[in-house]
Amino acid sequence: MSGQVCMVMRVNLDCPSCCRKMRRIILRMKEIEMHLIEKQHNRVSIFGRFDPADIAIRLRKKMKRRVEILDIQLPGDGLAEEMPHATDGPDQSVMQQP
């Protein structure tokens, strides 16, 4: 895939070791540039250059848990409008790479 993709998934993360395992798996995938794991909401958001279906299948196989894709934002779907710009000011929060 050539453009940046943002994907939100639902995965059952019921214990701290599940979160560690998910984080370790995501960090080993070279296509993923940034990620956010929300344990309270059982959500995982990832951002990078990848095919969403392939990543969901790989996560399902490695985690041995059901992965449900909640949202996919492709380039041109308003992704650039949601990211803060450098000219917006110094108080804007920017996601940091892991």
Biopython code that builds the backbone (N, CA, C, O; Angstrom):
import numpy as np
from Bio.PDB.StructureBuilder import StructureBuilder

atoms = [
    (1, "MET", "N", (0.848, -1.168, 0.000)),
    (1, "MET", "CA", (0.000, 0.000, 0.000)),
    (1, "MET", "C", (0.891, 1.227, 0.000)),
    (1, "MET", "O", (1.902, 1.248, 0.703)),
    (2, "SER", "N", (0.547, 2.247, -0.767)),
    (2, "SER", "CA", (1.443, 3.380, -0.949)),
    (2, "SER", "C", (1.208, 4.506, 0.042)),
    (2, "SER", "O", (2.151, 5.226, 0.370)),
    (3, "GLY", "N", (-0.014, 4.686, 0.532)),
    (3, "GLY", "CA", (-0.292, 5.820, 1.408)),
    (3, "GLY", "C", (-0.383, 5.437, 2.869)),
    (3, "GLY", "O", (-0.402, 4.260, 3.229)),
    (4, "GLN", "N", (-0.437, 6.463, 3.698)),
    (4, "GLN", "CA", (-0.572, 6.259, 5.139)),
    (4, "GLN", "C", (-1.992, 5.808, 5.457)),
    (4, "GLN", "O", (-2.956, 6.306, 4.876)),
    (5, "VAL", "N", (-2.110, 4.872, 6.375)),
    (5, "VAL", "CA", (-3.404, 4.341, 6.780)),
    (5, "VAL", "C", (-3.489, 4.401, 8.296)),
    (5, "VAL", "O", (-2.513, 4.119, 8.991)),
    (6, "CYS", "N", (-4.661, 4.770, 8.808)),
    (6, "CYS", "CA", (-4.922, 4.730, 10.239)),
    (6, "CYS", "C", (-6.058, 3.739, 10.462)),
    (6, "CYS", "O", (-7.125, 3.867, 9.862)),
    (7, "MET", "N", (-5.828, 2.743, 11.330)),
    (7, "MET", "CA", (-6.822, 1.702, 11.548)),
    (7, "MET", "C", (-7.062, 1.546, 13.049)),
    (7, "MET", "O", (-6.123, 1.527, 13.844)),
    (8, "VAL", "N", (-8.345, 1.434, 13.419)),
    (8, "VAL", "CA", (-8.735, 1.207, 14.807)),
    (8, "VAL", "C", (-9.375, -0.173, 14.882)),
    (8, "VAL", "O", (-10.271, -0.504, 14.105)),
    (9, "MET", "N", (-8.892, -0.978, 15.843)),
    (9, "MET", "CA", (-9.390, -2.345, 15.984)),
    (9, "MET", "C", (-9.854, -2.574, 17.416)),
    (9, "MET", "O", (-9.435, -1.880, 18.342)),
    (10, "ARG", "N", (-10.728, -3.562, 17.578)),
    (10, "ARG", "CA", (-11.141, -3.998, 18.916)),
    (10, "ARG", "C", (-10.563, -5.388, 19.139)),
    (10, "ARG", "O", (-10.799, -6.312, 18.360)),
    (11, "VAL", "N", (-9.795, -5.516, 20.227)),
    (11, "VAL", "CA", (-9.188, -6.786, 20.613)),
    (11, "VAL", "C", (-9.393, -6.943, 22.107)),
    (11, "VAL", "O", (-9.214, -5.980, 22.852)),
    (12, "ASN", "N", (-9.763, -8.120, 22.561)),
    (12, "ASN", "CA", (-9.973, -8.354, 23.978)),
    (12, "ASN", "C", (-8.625, -8.375, 24.700)),
    (12, "ASN", "O", (-7.870, -9.341, 24.593)),
    (13, "LEU", "N", (-8.332, -7.294, 25.439)),
    (13, "LEU", "CA", (-7.087, -7.168, 26.202)),
    (13, "LEU", "C", (-7.457, -7.164, 27.676)),
    (13, "LEU", "O", (-7.574, -6.102, 28.288)),
    (14, "ASP", "N", (-7.641, -8.347, 28.248)),
    (14, "ASP", "CA", (-8.178, -8.430, 29.601)),
    (14, "ASP", "C", (-7.119, -8.497, 30.694)),
    (14, "ASP", "O", (-7.464, -8.422, 31.874)),
    (15, "CYS", "N", (-5.865, -8.633, 30.349)),
    (15, "CYS", "CA", (-4.833, -8.697, 31.387)),
    (15, "CYS", "C", (-3.589, -7.937, 30.922)),
    (15, "CYS", "O", (-3.422, -7.707, 29.724)),
    (16, "PRO", "N", (-2.724, -7.548, 31.841)),
    (16, "PRO", "CA", (-1.507, -6.804, 31.476)),
    (16, "PRO", "C", (-0.584, -7.571, 30.529)),
    (16, "PRO", "O", (0.075, -6.970, 29.680)),
    (17, "SER", "N", (-0.536, -8.896, 30.673)),
    (17, "SER", "CA", (0.331, -9.661, 29.785)),
    (17, "SER", "C", (-0.195, -9.646, 28.340)),
    (17, "SER", "O", (0.592, -9.707, 27.396)),
    (18, "CYS", "N", (-1.512, -9.565, 28.168)),
    (18, "CYS", "CA", (-2.081, -9.453, 26.816)),
    (18, "CYS", "C", (-1.662, -8.132, 26.173)),
    (18, "CYS", "O", (-1.346, -8.090, 24.984)),
    (19, "CYS", "N", (-1.659, -7.059, 26.956)),
    (19, "CYS", "CA", (-1.240, -5.754, 26.441)),
    (19, "CYS", "C", (0.240, -5.777, 26.062)),
    (19, "CYS", "O", (0.628, -5.245, 25.021)),
    (20, "ARG", "N", (1.061, -6.394, 26.907)),
    (20, "ARG", "CA", (2.493, -6.497, 26.598)),
    (20, "ARG", "C", (2.722, -7.304, 25.331)),
    (20, "ARG", "O", (3.560, -6.949, 24.502)),
    (21, "LYS", "N", (1.975, -8.391, 25.186)),
    (21, "LYS", "CA", (2.112, -9.233, 23.999)),
    (21, "LYS", "C", (1.698, -8.469, 22.745)),
    (21, "LYS", "O", (2.378, -8.543, 21.722)),
    (22, "MET", "N", (0.589, -7.734, 22.818)),
    (22, "MET", "CA", (0.129, -6.934, 21.676)),
    (22, "MET", "C", (1.170, -5.876, 21.309)),
    (22, "MET", "O", (1.480, -5.678, 20.135)),
    (23, "ARG", "N", (1.701, -5.207, 22.319)),
    (23, "ARG", "CA", (2.708, -4.166, 22.071)),
    (23, "ARG", "C", (3.949, -4.764, 21.421)),
    (23, "ARG", "O", (4.494, -4.189, 20.478)),
    (24, "ARG", "N", (4.395, -5.905, 21.914)),
    (24, "ARG", "CA", (5.584, -6.560, 21.370)),
    (24, "ARG", "C", (5.360, -6.964, 19.913)),
    (24, "ARG", "O", (6.250, -6.795, 19.080)),
    (25, "ILE", "N", (4.182, -7.495, 19.604)),
    (25, "ILE", "CA", (3.868, -7.902, 18.234)),
    (25, "ILE", "C", (3.831, -6.694, 17.310)),
    (25, "ILE", "O", (4.366, -6.744, 16.202)),
    (26, "ILE", "N", (3.201, -5.603, 17.757)),
    (26, "ILE", "CA", (3.099, -4.395, 16.931)),
    (26, "ILE", "C", (4.467, -3.786, 16.685)),
    (26, "ILE", "O", (4.757, -3.354, 15.569)),
    (27, "LEU", "N", (5.317, -3.743, 17.712)),
    (27, "LEU", "CA", (6.642, -3.146, 17.555)),
    (27, "LEU", "C", (7.518, -3.931, 16.588)),
    (27, "LEU", "O", (8.429, -3.360, 15.988)),
    (28, "ARG", "N", (7.269, -5.203, 16.426)),
    (28, "ARG", "CA", (8.061, -6.023, 15.502)),
    (28, "ARG", "C", (7.601, -5.902, 14.055)),
    (28, "ARG", "O", (8.309, -6.338, 13.147)),
    (29, "MET", "N", (6.429, -5.318, 13.823)),
    (29, "MET", "CA", (5.939, -5.117, 12.454)),
    (29, "MET", "C", (6.531, -3.828, 11.903)),
    (29, "MET", "O", (6.307, -2.747, 12.449)),
    (30, "LYS", "N", (7.283, -3.947, 10.824)),
    (30, "LYS", "CA", (7.994, -2.788, 10.277)),
    (30, "LYS", "C", (7.068, -1.806, 9.574)),
    (30, "LYS", "O", (7.424, -0.638, 9.417)),
    (31, "GLU", "N", (5.891, -2.250, 9.148)),
    (31, "GLU", "CA", (4.981, -1.367, 8.410)),
    (31, "GLU", "C", (4.318, -0.345, 9.327)),
    (31, "GLU", "O", (3.889, 0.713, 8.865)),
    (32, "ILE", "N", (4.232, -0.648, 10.617)),
    (32, "ILE", "CA", (3.513, 0.205, 11.560)),
    (32, "ILE", "C", (4.459, 1.253, 12.124)),
    (32, "ILE", "O", (5.503, 0.919, 12.684)),
    (33, "GLU", "N", (4.089, 2.531, 11.973)),
    (33, "GLU", "CA", (4.935, 3.630, 12.429)),
    (33, "GLU", "C", (4.569, 4.099, 13.830)),
    (33, "GLU", "O", (5.452, 4.400, 14.632)),
    (34, "MET", "N", (3.275, 4.166, 14.132)),
    (34, "MET", "CA", (2.810, 4.602, 15.452)),
    (34, "MET", "C", (1.674, 3.695, 15.895)),
    (34, "MET", "O", (0.972, 3.115, 15.067)),
    (35, "HIS", "N", (1.496, 3.576, 17.210)),
    (35, "HIS", "CA", (0.386, 2.783, 17.723)),
    (35, "HIS", "C", (-0.097, 3.370, 19.045)),
    (35, "HIS", "O", (0.618, 4.109, 19.722)),
    (36, "LEU", "N", (-1.322, 3.020, 19.384)),
    (36, "LEU", "CA", (-1.926, 3.435, 20.643)),
    (36, "LEU", "C", (-2.789, 2.281, 21.130)),
    (36, "LEU", "O", (-3.691, 1.830, 20.423)),
    (37, "ILE", "N", (-2.510, 1.804, 22.347)),
    (37, "ILE", "CA", (-3.279, 0.708, 22.930)),
    (37, "ILE", "C", (-4.117, 1.269, 24.067)),
    (37, "ILE", "O", (-3.572, 1.781, 25.046)),
    (38, "GLU", "N", (-5.434, 1.178, 23.948)),
    (38, "GLU", "CA", (-6.354, 1.642, 24.986)),
    (38, "GLU", "C", (-6.934, 0.410, 25.678)),
    (38, "GLU", "O", (-7.891, -0.193, 25.192)),
    (39, "LYS", "N", (-6.350, 0.045, 26.808)),
    (39, "LYS", "CA", (-6.754, -1.176, 27.494)),
    (39, "LYS", "C", (-8.175, -1.078, 28.043)),
    (39, "LYS", "O", (-8.917, -2.060, 28.000)),
    (40, "GLN", "N", (-8.568, 0.092, 28.561)),
    (40, "GLN", "CA", (-9.890, 0.233, 29.164)),
    (40, "GLN", "C", (-11.006, 0.032, 28.148)),
    (40, "GLN", "O", (-12.071, -0.484, 28.489)),
    (41, "HIS", "N", (-10.770, 0.437, 26.903)),
    (41, "HIS", "CA", (-11.787, 0.344, 25.858)),
    (41, "HIS", "C", (-11.556, -0.845, 24.923)),
    (41, "HIS", "O", (-12.323, -1.049, 23.981)),
    (42, "ASN", "N", (-10.503, -1.633, 25.176)),
    (42, "ASN", "CA", (-10.142, -2.772, 24.324)),
    (42, "ASN", "C", (-9.944, -2.345, 22.874)),
    (42, "ASN", "O", (-10.393, -3.029, 21.954)),
    (43, "ARG", "N", (-9.272, -1.214, 22.672)),
    (43, "ARG", "CA", (-9.020, -0.689, 21.329)),
    (43, "ARG", "C", (-7.531, -0.579, 21.066)),
    (43, "ARG", "O", (-6.739, -0.283, 21.961)),
    (44, "VAL", "N", (-7.169, -0.825, 19.810)),
    (44, "VAL", "CA", (-5.795, -0.658, 19.359)),
    (44, "VAL", "C", (-5.848, 0.187, 18.094)),
    (44, "VAL", "O", (-6.530, -0.170, 17.134)),
    (45, "SER", "N", (-5.130, 1.309, 18.091)),
    (45, "SER", "CA", (-5.048, 2.169, 16.914)),
    (45, "SER", "C", (-3.633, 2.088, 16.367)),
    (45, "SER", "O", (-2.664, 2.217, 17.115)),
    (46, "ILE", "N", (-3.514, 1.876, 15.061)),
    (46, "ILE", "CA", (-2.198, 1.818, 14.436)),
    (46, "ILE", "C", (-2.179, 2.721, 13.220)),
    (46, "ILE", "O", (-3.204, 2.957, 12.581)),
    (47, "PHE", "N", (-0.978, 3.227, 12.910)),
    (47, "PHE", "CA", (-0.803, 4.183, 11.830)),
    (47, "PHE", "C", (0.459, 3.809, 11.072)),
    (47, "PHE", "O", (1.505, 3.583, 11.681)),
    (48, "GLY", "N", (0.371, 3.743, 9.753)),
    (48, "GLY", "CA", (1.547, 3.428, 8.950)),
    (48, "GLY", "C", (1.170, 3.090, 7.521)),
    (48, "GLY", "O", (0.065, 3.382, 7.063)),
    (49, "ARG", "N", (2.106, 2.472, 6.833)),
    (49, "ARG", "CA", (1.904, 2.071, 5.435)),
    (49, "ARG", "C", (1.707, 0.552, 5.398)),
    (49, "ARG", "O", (2.673, -0.211, 5.412)),
    (50, "PHE", "N", (0.443, 0.129, 5.351)),
    (50, "PHE", "CA", (0.135, -1.294, 5.386)),
    (50, "PHE", "C", (-1.225, -1.549, 4.776)),
    (50, "PHE", "O", (-1.998, -0.625, 4.522)),
    (51, "ASP", "N", (-1.503, -2.827, 4.545)),
    (51, "ASP", "CA", (-2.814, -3.269, 4.092)),
    (51, "ASP", "C", (-3.602, -3.660, 5.347)),
    (51, "ASP", "O", (-3.196, -4.589, 6.045)),
    (52, "PRO", "N", (-4.714, -2.985, 5.655)),
    (52, "PRO", "CA", (-5.445, -3.246, 6.906)),
    (52, "PRO", "C", (-5.862, -4.698, 7.102)),
    (52, "PRO", "O", (-5.761, -5.216, 8.214)),
    (53, "ALA", "N", (-6.323, -5.362, 6.060)),
    (53, "ALA", "CA", (-6.765, -6.751, 6.198)),
    (53, "ALA", "C", (-5.590, -7.659, 6.560)),
    (53, "ALA", "O", (-5.737, -8.554, 7.392)),
    (54, "ASP", "N", (-4.430, -7.439, 5.947)),
    (54, "ASP", "CA", (-3.257, -8.268, 6.239)),
    (54, "ASP", "C", (-2.799, -8.101, 7.689)),
    (54, "ASP", "O", (-2.454, -9.083, 8.346)),
    (55, "ILE", "N", (-2.792, -6.874, 8.184)),
    (55, "ILE", "CA", (-2.371, -6.623, 9.565)),
    (55, "ILE", "C", (-3.358, -7.266, 10.542)),
    (55, "ILE", "O", (-2.941, -7.865, 11.533)),
    (56, "ALA", "N", (-4.650, -7.150, 10.274)),
    (56, "ALA", "CA", (-5.654, -7.748, 11.159)),
    (56, "ALA", "C", (-5.507, -9.273, 11.197)),
    (56, "ALA", "O", (-5.641, -9.877, 12.261)),
    (57, "ILE", "N", (-5.237, -9.891, 10.065)),
    (57, "ILE", "CA", (-5.057, -11.346, 10.016)),
    (57, "ILE", "C", (-3.798, -11.755, 10.775)),
    (57, "ILE", "O", (-3.811, -12.734, 11.521)),
    (58, "ARG", "N", (-2.711, -11.007, 10.587)),
    (58, "ARG", "CA", (-1.465, -11.327, 11.298)),
    (58, "ARG", "C", (-1.627, -11.176, 12.805)),
    (58, "ARG", "O", (-1.123, -12.001, 13.567)),
    (59, "LEU", "N", (-2.328, -10.127, 13.243)),
    (59, "LEU", "CA", (-2.554, -9.944, 14.678)),
    (59, "LEU", "C", (-3.432, -11.066, 15.242)),
    (59, "LEU", "O", (-3.184, -11.557, 16.343)),
    (60, "ARG", "N", (-4.441, -11.464, 14.496)),
    (60, "ARG", "CA", (-5.324, -12.543, 14.962)),
    (60, "ARG", "C", (-4.554, -13.845, 15.127)),
    (60, "ARG", "O", (-4.756, -14.570, 16.102)),
    (61, "LYS", "N", (-3.672, -14.146, 14.174)),
    (61, "LYS", "CA", (-2.902, -15.384, 14.251)),
    (61, "LYS", "C", (-1.900, -15.357, 15.402)),
    (61, "LYS", "O", (-1.723, -16.361, 16.091)),
    (62, "LYS", "N", (-1.246, -14.221, 15.613)),
    (62, "LYS", "CA", (-0.221, -14.144, 16.653)),
    (62, "LYS", "C", (-0.817, -14.020, 18.051)),
    (62, "LYS", "O", (-0.282, -14.585, 19.005)),
    (63, "MET", "N", (-1.924, -13.283, 18.181)),
    (63, "MET", "CA", (-2.549, -13.101, 19.494)),
    (63, "MET", "C", (-3.484, -14.252, 19.855)),
    (63, "MET", "O", (-3.781, -14.464, 21.031)),
    (64, "LYS", "N", (-3.944, -14.990, 18.860)),
    (64, "LYS", "CA", (-4.938, -16.059, 19.056)),
    (64, "LYS", "C", (-6.207, -15.514, 19.700)),
    (64, "LYS", "O", (-6.803, -16.138, 20.578)),
    (65, "ARG", "N", (-6.604, -14.320, 19.232)),
    (65, "ARG", "CA", (-7.824, -13.671, 19.705)),
    (65, "ARG", "C", (-8.535, -13.043, 18.514)),
    (65, "ARG", "O", (-7.928, -12.776, 17.477)),
    (66, "ARG", "N", (-9.825, -12.814, 18.683)),
    (66, "ARG", "CA", (-10.610, -12.199, 17.614)),
    (66, "ARG", "C", (-10.209, -10.727, 17.479)),
    (66, "ARG", "O", (-10.065, -10.023, 18.479)),
    (67, "VAL", "N", (-10.033, -10.276, 16.252)),
    (67, "VAL", "CA", (-9.693, -8.884, 15.949)),
    (67, "VAL", "C", (-10.828, -8.318, 15.106)),
    (67, "VAL", "O", (-11.145, -8.845, 14.039)),
    (68, "GLU", "N", (-11.431, -7.246, 15.593)),
    (68, "GLU", "CA", (-12.545, -6.618, 14.878)),
    (68, "GLU", "C", (-12.100, -5.226, 14.431)),
    (68, "GLU", "O", (-11.710, -4.402, 15.258)),
    (69, "ILE", "N", (-12.157, -4.966, 13.132)),
    (69, "ILE", "CA", (-11.774, -3.657, 12.604)),
    (69, "ILE", "C", (-12.941, -2.703, 12.797)),
    (69, "ILE", "O", (-14.033, -2.935, 12.277)),
    (70, "LEU", "N", (-12.707, -1.616, 13.555)),
    (70, "LEU", "CA", (-13.756, -0.641, 13.820)),
    (70, "LEU", "C", (-13.751, 0.495, 12.799)),
    (70, "LEU", "O", (-14.811, 0.940, 12.359)),
    (71, "ASP", "N", (-12.559, 0.966, 12.422)),
    (71, "ASP", "CA", (-12.475, 2.121, 11.531)),
    (71, "ASP", "C", (-11.167, 2.066, 10.759)),
    (71, "ASP", "O", (-10.127, 1.685, 11.296)),
    (72, "ILE", "N", (-11.238, 2.454, 9.486)),
    (72, "ILE", "CA", (-10.053, 2.578, 8.639)),
    (72, "ILE", "C", (-10.120, 3.931, 7.965)),
    (72, "ILE", "O", (-11.123, 4.274, 7.338)),
    (73, "GLN", "N", (-9.039, 4.708, 8.097)),
    (73, "GLN", "CA", (-8.957, 5.998, 7.418)),
    (73, "GLN", "C", (-7.826, 5.927, 6.407)),
    (73, "GLN", "O", (-6.659, 5.793, 6.774)),
    (74, "LEU", "N", (-8.179, 6.018, 5.136)),
    (74, "LEU", "CA", (-7.216, 5.994, 4.054)),
    (74, "LEU", "C", (-6.777, 7.417, 3.728)),
    (74, "LEU", "O", (-7.442, 8.365, 4.147)),
    (75, "PRO", "N", (-5.684, 7.599, 2.997)),
    (75, "PRO", "CA", (-5.275, 8.945, 2.611)),
    (75, "PRO", "C", (-6.363, 9.603, 1.766)),
    (75, "PRO", "O", (-6.916, 8.981, 0.858)),
    (76, "GLY", "N", (-6.660, 10.846, 2.068)),
    (76, "GLY", "CA", (-7.705, 11.555, 1.350)),
    (76, "GLY", "C", (-9.053, 11.477, 2.033)),
    (76, "GLY", "O", (-9.998, 12.119, 1.575)),
    (77, "ASP", "N", (-9.183, 10.710, 3.119)),
    (77, "ASP", "CA", (-10.434, 10.599, 3.863)),
    (77, "ASP", "C", (-10.492, 11.569, 5.035)),
    (77, "ASP", "O", (-11.290, 11.380, 5.954)),
    (78, "GLY", "N", (-9.661, 12.599, 5.015)),
    (78, "GLY", "CA", (-9.669, 13.556, 6.108)),
    (78, "GLY", "C", (-8.600, 13.286, 7.144)),
    (78, "GLY", "O", (-8.594, 13.918, 8.200)),
    (79, "LEU", "N", (-7.704, 12.371, 6.869)),
    (79, "LEU", "CA", (-6.653, 12.052, 7.820)),
    (79, "LEU", "C", (-5.709, 13.236, 8.004)),
    (79, "LEU", "O", (-5.287, 13.525, 9.124)),
    (80, "ALA", "N", (-5.379, 13.912, 6.926)),
    (80, "ALA", "CA", (-4.466, 15.050, 7.019)),
    (80, "ALA", "C", (-5.111, 16.209, 7.765)),
    (80, "ALA", "O", (-4.411, 17.002, 8.395)),
    (81, "GLU", "N", (-6.432, 16.318, 7.703)),
    (81, "GLU", "CA", (-7.105, 17.415, 8.397)),
    (81, "GLU", "C", (-7.110, 17.216, 9.901)),
    (81, "GLU", "O", (-7.147, 18.196, 10.646)),
    (82, "GLU", "N", (-7.074, 15.960, 10.375)),
    (82, "GLU", "CA", (-7.115, 15.701, 11.802)),
    (82, "GLU", "C", (-5.759, 15.824, 12.466)),
    (82, "GLU", "O", (-5.687, 16.098, 13.664)),
    (83, "MET", "N", (-4.682, 15.629, 11.721)),
    (83, "MET", "CA", (-3.348, 15.728, 12.292)),
    (83, "MET", "C", (-2.997, 17.203, 12.476)),
    (83, "MET", "O", (-3.247, 18.002, 11.574)),
    (84, "PRO", "N", (-2.423, 17.588, 13.624)),
    (84, "PRO", "CA", (-2.066, 18.983, 13.847)),
    (84, "PRO", "C", (-0.923, 19.408, 12.932)),
    (84, "PRO", "O", (-0.032, 18.620, 12.618)),
    (85, "HIS", "N", (-0.969, 20.666, 12.514)),
    (85, "HIS", "CA", (0.051, 21.218, 11.638)),
    (85, "HIS", "C", (1.095, 21.947, 12.465)),
    (85, "HIS", "O", (0.831, 22.346, 13.600)),
    (86, "ALA", "N", (2.268, 22.117, 11.902)),
    (86, "ALA", "CA", (3.356, 22.780, 12.615)),
    (86, "ALA", "C", (3.045, 24.262, 12.840)),
    (86, "ALA", "O", (3.594, 24.865, 13.763)),
    (87, "THR", "N", (2.181, 24.861, 12.021)),
    (87, "THR", "CA", (1.883, 26.285, 12.153)),
    (87, "THR", "C", (0.745, 26.564, 13.127)),
    (87, "THR", "O", (0.399, 27.724, 13.347)),
    (88, "ASP", "N", (0.148, 25.509, 13.722)),
    (88, "ASP", "CA", (-0.969, 25.703, 14.634)),
    (88, "ASP", "C", (-0.546, 26.282, 15.975)),
    (88, "ASP", "O", (-1.375, 26.864, 16.676)),
    (89, "GLY", "N", (0.696, 26.142, 16.342)),
    (89, "GLY", "CA", (1.166, 26.686, 17.615)),
    (89, "GLY", "C", (1.894, 25.634, 18.418)),
    (89, "GLY", "O", (1.785, 24.441, 18.134)),
    (90, "PRO", "N", (2.635, 26.069, 19.417)),
    (90, "PRO", "CA", (3.439, 25.118, 20.180)),
    (90, "PRO", "C", (2.634, 24.278, 21.164)),
    (90, "PRO", "O", (3.142, 23.265, 21.645)),
    (91, "ASP", "N", (1.383, 24.663, 21.488)),
    (91, "ASP", "CA", (0.616, 23.937, 22.493)),
    (91, "ASP", "C", (-0.142, 22.748, 21.921)),
    (91, "ASP", "O", (-0.845, 22.066, 22.666)),
    (92, "GLN", "N", (-0.026, 22.479, 20.644)),
    (92, "GLN", "CA", (-0.714, 21.345, 20.033)),
    (92, "GLN", "C", (0.006, 20.057, 20.392)),
    (92, "GLN", "O", (1.235, 19.997, 20.337)),
    (93, "SER", "N", (-0.743, 19.027, 20.758)),
    (93, "SER", "CA", (-0.132, 17.737, 21.092)),
    (93, "SER", "C", (0.023, 16.902, 19.821)),
    (93, "SER", "O", (-0.858, 16.879, 18.962)),
    (94, "VAL", "N", (1.145, 16.228, 19.726)),
    (94, "VAL", "CA", (1.465, 15.416, 18.563)),
    (94, "VAL", "C", (1.771, 14.011, 19.058)),
    (94, "VAL", "O", (2.459, 13.842, 20.065)),
    (95, "MET", "N", (1.258, 12.993, 18.348)),
    (95, "MET", "CA", (1.543, 11.622, 18.734)),
    (95, "MET", "C", (3.029, 11.348, 18.533)),
    (95, "MET", "O", (3.601, 11.737, 17.515)),
    (96, "GLN", "N", (3.642, 10.693, 19.481)),
    (96, "GLN", "CA", (5.055, 10.375, 19.393)),
    (96, "GLN", "C", (5.238, 8.938, 18.962)),
    (96, "GLN", "O", (4.405, 8.076, 19.243)),
    (97, "GLN", "N", (6.330, 8.696, 18.280)),
    (97, "GLN", "CA", (6.629, 7.336, 17.852)),
    (97, "GLN", "C", (7.108, 6.544, 19.051)),
    (97, "GLN", "O", (7.737, 7.099, 19.952)),
    (98, "PRO", "N", (6.812, 5.227, 19.071)),
    (98, "PRO", "CA", (7.247, 4.395, 20.209)),
    (98, "PRO", "C", (8.735, 4.194, 20.232)),
    (98, "PRO", "O", (9.253, 3.521, 21.123)),
]
sb = StructureBuilder()
sb.init_structure("model")
sb.init_model(0)
sb.init_chain("A")
sb.init_seg("    ")
for serial, (resi, resn, name, xyz) in enumerate(atoms, 1):
    if name == "N":
        sb.init_residue(resn, " ", resi, " ")
    sb.init_atom(name, np.array(xyz, "f"), 0.0, 1.0, " ", f" {name:<3s}", serial, name[0])
structure = sb.get_structure()
